[in-house]
Amino acid sequence: MLNTKILIDELAKIDVNTVKNWQKYEEDAKLKSLLLSEYLLKYGNYEENKLKAALAKAYGVGFVPQLPDRLMKMTEFYMPLSLAKAQSMVVFESNAKVVKIATSNPANGEVFDLLRKKIKKSIKKYFAFSYEIEKSLKETQTDFEEQFKNLKVGALKDITSIESLKNSSQLLDIILLNSLEYKSSDIHIEPHEERLVIRFRVDGVLQDIIDLPLKLADIITTRIKVLASLRIDEHQKPQDGRFKLSLPDGNEITTRVSILPIYEGEKVVMRILSAKSQKTQLKDLGFTDDNQSIIYSNIDKAHGMLLVTGPTGSGKTTTLYTILKMLNKPEVNLVTIEDPIEYRLDRVNQIQVNNAADLTFASGLRSILRQDPDVIMVGEIRDEETAGIAVNAALTGHLVLATLHTNSAIDSLPRLLEMGVEPYLVASTANVVVAQRLARSLCEKCKKEIEFSQEILDSFKLEDSDFSKNLNDFAKKYIPVGTKIFQAKGCSKCGDTGYSGRIALAEVLSVTEDIQKLIYGRKSPLEILVSAKENGFKELIEDALLKVQEGKISLEEIVRVLKE
């Protein structure tokens, strides 16, 4: 620990005004978010080496009058460079018994305890300013920006280029930036017996990108832990965190990190949450004009419930966030409870579920109701208690947006009844139900035009006879034989997949008076579907075939996404 009394006494020998100004120094350093040592160097009236000697004495360590350059390789021999840079430390001398480390924060006991276990030699600490340490760790190779220019997406597969980055500690940056080039939503870093596999999820599908030497796993994982403020000495328990990454173009992305111990080491999954890629209108997500009209007319209501349903990864949260942005006005109090919070929304009060603190969807929702909300978003209705509170909130003058796990819009209403919500409450509060999936959009540059035929349709016959029958019946209506449709081909722009980006397939159920009566009577989903169809309701498969007709998606993608 820094002994402030010793420091003041030593500095008073250099500047007689030290004692008089000390309180101001401490307050200013806090205000400027600087270490006291950095503040005194920048704003104090002290000769640098004398200040350094005084700080070293106050910390109870030695000091280095001048750090040598090019200490990167020596430092990396004892610790990952990502750790050295993040914790402002550098190895400047070592022998068989002792390792000498200069640091701007000698009081950082936890990190030094970890290093002692790993290095298994005696460690001597010395004080140095952070700018000196940064300079001594500066790379003498081509700088990172230049390396990245020479290492675009295709070159990520060049193992020699990747190996050359090992000493620069920039390997993670290369992987992250390449994932953005691929427009991937997730990065998987998986240690296997003899290799480290890097995979990107692009348009909902995982792709192998590169196999790296297994020895790089520790470098990458440690850097991720440091960035996400996780414990770098914990290897046996799952850990979750997040960090922000500033891009060369000035934009910023948030990366959500999940680390899981597996047999071969630690698997890392990073979810890329880019505000830049967020859509601002339902049209941008792929909703038809008719479906947009139903949703817009219902979110204008002062109370009631809008449900979005579908499996994990079907874009439910994105749809709700898009609606929240449209509702986000100065006169509206918006509150959400989520698990996890995907994106930060300005002027929206977002609550993270925390089971350890007994902050569940149900308990959080109760608290939200005491916060004078106008609009409430519930990340997921999982149980009877949450369902009951959400429905009652919608009944008492609040607009409630929520997600639910069911296969279709029609199934959502009976699902609420199964959760114990009374039929009259469901009928009185449910305004609209959206069911959706995400399908890959055809690449506009290379999609191939073909003529639709019965033979093509027959090739999609599946064991699931209900799906095949529906596809057959609706295809006759939306893409009769002879219609020009498109299929995936593949080119350099789309990474030879034939697809680029994703689009929502959606069915939107407006809860009309006729449907309310059916809910009161606890009628079957089939009876509700018949009534909805009479009022123009289009099922998911119909919405998908409309998008095939428009040349946005392929028939193959309908089968992949919608077959149960």
N, C-alpha and C positions, 0 to 999 in steps of 0.2 A: 504493500500500500504506500501511497505517497504521503510522506510525513510533512505536512504543511508548515509546521513550526520550523523545522530544519530549513525548508526551502526559503521561507521569509527571512530567516537569519542570514542565509548565504547570499540572497539577492540584495539584502540591505547593505552588504559590504560593497556592492557594485553601484547601487543607486539608493541614496538616502531617503528618497520619496516612496520606497517600496511599501513600508508599513502603512503610510497614509493612504496610498492608492489601492491597497490590497482588496478591499471589499468591492471596489469598482471593477477590478480585474476579474474577480470571480463571477460577478453578476454579468459583465459583458461577455465573458467566455460562454456562459450558459445561453445567453441571448443569441449569440452567433453560432451556437451548436458546435463549438470548437473544444478540443482538449485544452486544458489549461496551459500545457506546454506549448501547443501550437499558437495559442493566443499571445502568450508572453513573447514568443519569437517574433510574431508579426507586429504586435502593438506596444510591447514593453521597450524600455530604454536600456537594453542589455546587449553586451557583446555576445555573439552567438556561442563561442566555445566556453565562455564563462557561465552563460546560462545553462548550457548543456552539462557542465560539471556540477552546477548547483542542483539540477534536476536529478542527475545520477546519484548524488549523495542523498537527496531526499527520498529517492526510491530504494536506496541501499544496494545499488548495483554500480558496475564500472561504466565508463563511457568511451566512445571511439572518437578521437579528434577528427578523423576523416575516414569515411567508409570507402573502400576501393570500388571501382566499377566492375561490371561483369561478374556478379556473384550469383547469377541465375542458376548455372549448372550445379554449383556447390550446394545451393539451397535446395534445389529439386532432389538432390540425392537423399535428403533427410525429411522432406515434407512436400506435399503437392504445392505447386506454385500458386494455385488458386487460394489455398489457405494462407500462404505467406503474404500475398498481396492484400487479402481481406483483413488479416490481423496485423498488418504492418510489421513484419519481421523478416530478417535475412540472416543466413549463416555466413559469417565472414572469415571464420577460421575453424579448423578441426584437426584432431589427431586421434590416435588409437584410444585415448581415454576421455577427452573433453571435446565438446562442441560449443563454440562461442556464437551466441545469437544476439544480434542487435534488434531492438524493438522500440517503438514509440510509446508502448504501453506495458511496462514491466509488471504492472499489477494484474495482468490477465492470467491468473493462476490456473484456470481450468484448461486453457490451451497448452500451457507449459506442462501440466500434469500428463496430458495426453501425449505430448511429444516425448516425455521421459519414458513412458511405457513403450513407445514405438522405437525410439532411438537406442535405448538401453545403454546409454553412456551418460556421463556427468554433463549437465548443461550449465553454462555460465551466461548470465544475462547482462547485457550492456544497453545503455540508453543511446538512442539516435533519433533525430527528427524524421517524421514520416516522409518528407520530400527527399531526404538522403536515401532512405530505404527504397523508395519508388525509383529513384535514379539508378541505384545499384542493381535493381532487378530489371532494368530496361533492356529490352531485347536488342541484340545486335544483328538479328536476322531482318529480313524484309518485314515491315510492320504489318499488322493484321489486316488493315483495309486493303493493302496491296495483295496480300495472300488471298483474301476473299475474292478480289477481282479475277484472280487466276484460278479460282476454285468454285466455279458456278455449279449448278445442279449436276450436270453430267459428270463433272470431275470429282464429285463426292465419292464415286466408285473407284477412284484412283488411290489405292492403298498407300502408295509411296508418298503422295502429297499429304495424306492424312497423318502418316507417321512423322513427317517433317514438322507437323504442328504440335507434337507431343511436348516438346520443350517450351513451347510458347504459352501453354495453358489456355489456348484459345480454341481447343477442339470443341468444347460445348457451344461456343458462339457460332462456330461453323455449322454445327448440326442444327442449332436453332434457326439460323438465317436460311439454311437450305430448306428447312421445314416450311418456312414462309414462302419460299419460291415454289414449293410443291402445293402450297395452300392447304397444308394438312391441319387437322384439328387436334391430333394427339401424336406424341412421340413416345415410342416404346424402346427402352434400353434394357436389353435382356442378356445377362451372363449365362453362357452355356459351357459345356465341359472344356472346350478348347478355343472358344471365340466369344466375342461380344457382338450381339446382333442388334442393329439399329433398324427399327421399322417405323414408318409413318402411316397414319390413318388418313387416307385421301378420299374425299367424297364418301365417307362411311365404310371404306374397304381398306384393310391393312395391307401394306406393301413392304416387302423386304427392300431395304435401301443399300445396306452395306454390312459386311462382317468385318469387325475390327479385332486386333489382337486382344486377348483377355486381360493383359497387363494394363490396358488403358481404362478398365472399369473403375479402379479406385480413384484415378485422376478425375474422371467425369463425375462420379457419384459424390465425391468430397466437395467438388466445386458447387454442385447443385445444392448440397446440404448447407454450405456456407451462404449461398445466395438466398435460400429459403429460410434462413435462421433456424435450422434444425440441428440436432445434436450430431456432431461428426464422429463421436466415439460410440454411438449406439448402432449396433448391427443386427440385433436380435428381435427388435420390435418394429411394427409398422410405424411410419411417420408421415405426416401430411403438412404441407405448407404452401407458400406461394411467393413469387417474386416478380418484379417488373423489369422489363427489358426495353431500353431506349434504342430505337432503330436509327440507321444512318439518315433516313429522310425526315427525322424529327418526330415521327409518330412513336407511340408507346404501346406495348402489349403486356398483359398480365399472364403469367404462366402458373398454373396450379399443379403442384407436385404431389405425387403419391409414391412412397418408397415401401417396398414389401420384401422381407427376407425370404429367399427361396434357397433351395439346396445348394446351388452354385454360387450364391452371393446375395446381392440385393438387386431386385428388379425395380426400375424407375419408369413411371408413366407420367408424362407432362401434358396437361391439357392447355392448348394455346387459346387464350381468350383475347381476341383482337377487337378493340372497339371500332377500328377502321372497317372491319368486315361486317359489322352489325347493320342490318337493314332498318330502314325507318318507316316503311310502308308495307302493308299486307300484300300489295301488288308485287313488291320486290321479292317476297317469299314464294310467290307462285299462286296465290289465291285468285280465283276467277272473280269477275265483276259481280256476279250474283252472290257469291259467298261473302265477298267484302261488304256488300250492301247489307246483308243480314247482320253481320258482326257490328258494323258501324251504327246501325239503328239501335242495337241493343246496348252498346257501351255508352250511348247518350242517356240511358235511363239512370235515375238517381239511386236505384236499389235493384236487387236481384243478383243472380249468379250466372257467370259465364264459365263453363267447364271446358278444358282442353284435355283430350285423352289420347292415349297411344302408348306403345312400348317405350322402353328406355332408348334414347338416341333418335327419337322421331321428331325432334325440334319443338317440343311443347313449350319449353322455357323461352326459346327464341320468339315464338309467337306471342307469349304473354308479355315479354319485355317490349316488343314492338307496340302492343296495345297500351302498355304503361306509358311509353313515350308520347303517344297521342293524347293520353289523359293528363299528362304532366303539365299543369298550369299553376300559376301563382296562387289562385284561389282554391286549389284542391290539395288536401292532405293525403298523400299516398304512403302506405306502410306495407312492407312485405315481410314474410317470414319464410326463409329458404334454407335448403340443405343440399349443396352448399350455395353460397352467393356466387353466381357466375360472373356477372358484370356489375360494376358500380354505376348507378344511375344518379345523375345530379338531381337534387331536391327530392329524392325518394328516400324514405327512412327504411333501411334494410336491416333485418334482424337475422343473425345466423343461428340455426338450431344448435344447441349445446346440451346433449343428453347428460353429460357429467355434471352440469350445473342445473339439471332438471328443467332446462328450457326446451321443451318439446313443441311440436306444432300446436298441440292443444293448449298448453299453458301459455305459450307465446301469443296465441290468438286471443286468449282471454285478456291478456295485458294490453294488446293492441286496441281492443274495444274501449279501453279507458283512456285512449290517447286521442279521442275525437277524430277518428279517421273518416274520410269520404270514400276512399277506395282501398280495399285490402287485397293483397295477393297472397295466397297460401301455396307454397311450393308443391305440396302434395297432400291430398286427403287420404290418409292411410288407415284410419280406424274410425270406429263408431263415435268416439268422443269428438274428434276433430270435425267429422261430418256434421254432427249435431250443432256445434258452435258456429261453423261456417254458414249453415242454413239459417240459423237464428239471426246471425249478423245480417245476412241478405234480406231477411224479413223485416228487420228493424231500421231500415233506411241506409244501408251501406251497399255499395257495388262490390261484389266479391268475385275475384278471379282465382281459379284454382285448377290444378291438374289432378287427373285420376287415371288409374291403370285399368283400362278396358280395351277391347279390340275394336269397338265401333261406337259411334255417337248414340245409337239406339240402346246399346247395352249399358250405357252410363246411368240411365234413369232407374232401371231395376236394381243396379248395383247400389245406389243410394238407399233404396228400400231395404236391400239385404243388410245394409249397415245399421238398420234400425231407425232410419229417418221416416217419419210418418208420411203417407202418400200426399196428404193435403199440403204439407210443408214443401215437399219436392215440387208439386204442381204449382205452388204459389211463388216459389223463388227461382226455379231454373228458367232462365231466359233463352239461352242458346248453348248448344253443345257442339264442340269442334273435335272431330277425330282426324288424325293426320299421320302420315308417314313421310319419309324423305327418299326421293329417288334421284339418281344421278342424271344430270342434264347432258344431252348429246353435245359433243364438241362442235361448235358452229363452223370451224375451219374444215373439218374432215368428214362430217357425217355423210353417209352414203344413201342416196335415194333408191328405193325399190318399190315395186308394185305389190300391194298386198294381195294375197291369194289364200284360198282355203287350205292349200298344202302347208303354207306358213303357219296358219292357225292350228292345224292338226299336229304340227311338230311340238306344240306346247301342251299337249294332253298329258295330264299328271295323274298320279294315284288319287289325289284329292278331287274326286268327281264333282263336288259342289263348285270348287273354284273353276275347274275346266268348263263346267256348264255355264257359269256366270260369264266367263271370258268369251265363250262362244256366242252366247245370246246377245251380250252388249256390243260385241265387235260388229255384229250385223247392223246395229243401229248407228254406231259412230264411225266405223271404218269399213264400209262395204267392200267386197271384192273389187279390185281394180283401183282402189284409192292409193295415191302416192304417199308412202310413209318413209321413215328414215331408220337406219340402224347404225351402230357404232362401227368405226373403221380403225382409227388410230393414226396419230401424227406426232411430230416433235413438240407441238404446242401443248398437247394433252398427255404427254408422256407415253404415247402409244396405247392408251387405254380406250380412246374413243369417247371419253366423257370429261366434262369440265364443270365443276360446281354441282350444287344440288338444288332441287326444287321441291316444294311441299305438294303432296297429294292430299286433298282434304275433302271431308264431307261435313257440312254445317247444318245442324238441325235446329230450326226455330221452334220453340215450344209454343205452339198455337193453342187456342181454346180446345180444339178437338183432341189434341195430344194430352192436354191437362185432364180432360175427362177420362181418358184411357188410363192415366196414372192414378187418378182417384179410384178407378175400378180395378187396379192392380192387373191390368191386361198384359199379355205376353209381348215380348219384343217384336215378334212377327206382326202382331196387330198394330203396334205403334209404327212399324216400318210401312205398312200398307197405307195408313193415314198420312204419314209424312210424304210418301210418294205422290199421293193425290194433290199435295200442295207444292210439288216441284222439287222435292228433296232428291239430290243425286248422291249415290253411294261412292265410296272411294274408287272402286273399279271404273265407274263412269267418268269421274274426274280424271283418272289416269288415262283413259282412252281418248278423252278430249285433248289431252296434252300430246298423245301420240299423233292425233289428227293434225295438231298444230306444228308437229315436227320438233317438239321440245324433248321428248323422251322416246325410248325404244320399247317394243313389245317385250323383249328379253328382260328389261328392267322392271316392267310391271310384274312379271312372273317372279323375279327375284325378291321384290319388295312385298308383294301382296299375298303370295301363297302362304297358307298357314302351316 
